[in-house]
Every structure is written in structure tokens, then in C-alpha cells.
């Protein structure tokens, strides 16, 4: 049951523009839903270009995740060397010529389970938090980050601005349930034709719903408020997560794509924050629209002399 308290409704109200946009007539509603899904699906891909274009993000990968990527290469090498052919032979009985595709995805899924179980939740999450926070800073959302970690405002770029977190920092919660779900749905790849797409979409939807966990925590949302907001954006999260899941299945580069998808999730947050703040402050004097890093418009605070604190 959604959280219906006045406080939670007020906190979510500025972020409901996307829902209002798709409340259209029957003829235009499918087009609007498709458009919103495609836009959400584009953010994991946008994150790749954003990460590559900003060189100061690269140390997050080279310094911390490159050694883990080499370990993941070893995991996938062993799986394809010893597990692929037996599984392909078994699947060929039911799938015929298309068995190779299902066998590849099955092995990649098994590798993903092993990698997540070994080190993703313990060694990768800190890097994802840094990538997420640094991207938000680039989009003039320092006010979201500042209450939760030390920031060195005189640093040359947003990555070097990041200091030690002052509150628990997790990009997404890690639990054995996630590993169990991956294992549970892996047999879907045994189903001819529809099994592999179903596996990617189902696990991707779960992945998408965790994409903004860090954002919800930065906003101080409790579990019921988080669940309500996830439900309101479940269609978009399914599209986002499906693309993110496909990228995670790419051998060796899966950890790199974890970072770029995180960057894409932060870019999506920046757009929603910008829209929400425009809705709230459009009628206030001194509102300023700024062009922030990445070429998108964002909200910037008014000049120091024009700022007045809201006592409420």
C-alpha cells in the first residue's frame, strides 16, 4: 500500500511530472509510454559516452576495478572452456540451431552469479557511489551530496572533490536474495525462443528498480516512500534495467559497464531533479537556469545577494 501521509506526498509531488505527462488520451498514451521507456533505456548508453568523455572518471575504473576485471576474465574463460560445450549439447536437443545463443547467455548468467557472489557487492559498490555522486556534482546537485559526505570544494574536478562519506553510503543494497534470484531464473534459458529474453527482462527489471537506491537515500526516504516511488516509475525502470542487464552480461567489460550504467542513472536523476526544481521554483523571484556539465540545462541557485533562506 503506497505511503499516503501528507509529508511523503509532498516529498514526491515535484517528481511526478513523468506520470502527469502520460495521462493522455487513449490514442496518444501508447506513444507516450513507448517514448518514456525508450528515454529510460537510453541512459545506460548515455552513461558510457559520459564516462568516456570525462577523463577524470577513468581512475575509478583503472585504479580499482581493472584488477577485478582480469579476475572476471578468468572466471568467464574457465566457464566457456569447461561448461559451454556440455550445456550447448544439452540445449541443442530442444533448441536446434538456436541453442548456441541460449547456451551463451546461460554461461554469461552463471559467470555473473559467480562475480556478484565473489566481489561485486563488497568491492564495486564504493566505486559506484563515487561515480554517482561525482556525476550529480557535475550537474549542479552538490546540495544533495554535501550533507552525506565531506567535499573538497577547491578540488579541480568532481571526482577529487569526493571525501569520506559521513553517513552510510551504498549505491544498491547487496543481499543473498539477489544472487538467489539470478540462480532461480537461470533455467529460463532452457526454454526455447522466449526463455532467454524473459531471463534478461525479468532480472533486468529487478536491476532497474535498484538503480536509484542511492538517490532515495540521499533524499532521506524510508522504505515505504522508496517503494511507492519505484512503483510509480516501474515501467521506466524495466527498460533501464533491461539494457543495463545486457551490458552486465558482456564478458570482461561487465564491471566497466557497471560504472557507466551508474553514471547514466545519475544523469537520469539530474534530469528529474532539474524538472522537479523548476516546478517548485518557477514562480519564485531570482530563479536562474544554468547550463551544467554535459550540455544539459540545470538549476542553479540565485546569486548570493539575492538568496533568502526559507524559515519553514
Steps between C-alpha positions, in 0.01 A plus 500: 500500500658835399609741765219757512611726781497872415877523553581216263256633239661841521848354461398306190281763337779688314621174344162400352532691172567178306173351621303810409657496155359157415146569620384563147222379276480137386650581160814668631559301820682203333732739320575683825569173683730383224683832497549500878629143484746575221628809680562296814669227295734757348661600830727193541632578151531873571700409808762327285565812293491724806751285689736473204477872424596605853854376548509571873248216545744248357702443822182359657537210258875475442599524864237281659307284255757407235654227722150365569427505126801277445363259760161507325677416173644191667154402629343529154794324335460198726124492454517513122786250494332236715127579533392643165522190277314261736220755546489573128470129422213464747316808373543392138262211570217747560609815315662373186712757316414776750653314795828690479334830593323357803817320605704821476252696713477211747877495547516878523227489765694239695809720480300797623382299802859403583632854457224655710550237767877547507552874510239724338312584817817553707753665267301664222227685687735769636612584145138521388416740781792722396397494133139581590588783738758653266249505214240674717760760597569562132130571457499765775344270759768544763230581753382138482848363571637749753293383801625143454873525434797730533555709187820681403349793316836630376582171320556517122215260413201328650674165559778660704238702690371181659609444855405242758125433538349631821203262482462142377562506124377222272409523135273198523436255784681169463336187629494128444147545366638662185736208443220252568272676250764479228546128568124444512438662162802352320301190391279729290778477242399137449165611356515529120473842336339699784707374793813713452314829435281426803809441716654832391179700548406348837845537654546836331178633651629410845829668417327815379300537821830522692653762270390797711541354847782747568282791389217395729740477793643844424145635521443327834216279378385206709415158359131571438574827320769330289265220403226747406735694274635182341145386424422835340798457266501123457450514122806719452708292743419187300641658183802646675578173678462286189765699315719504812465121532608446139810711564578310822503175303789620281808302611794690650333838439214428741666690787576793271136509395396492865671838540366646177146384582538667839599820324196466275274452803639822647437683172138384517478625858643836392223539243227416752653728763519782248135457403390475863691813602369693203145408603562609859693821433359623169282751683772620737699815423868455437466160334791433267532238226857391433673277251690238695766247413375262234324763292162477673316776674489482876393709793750722671445699819442875468793736557615523859353844552156392381476187713256491790468198720157347540431483875246220459 
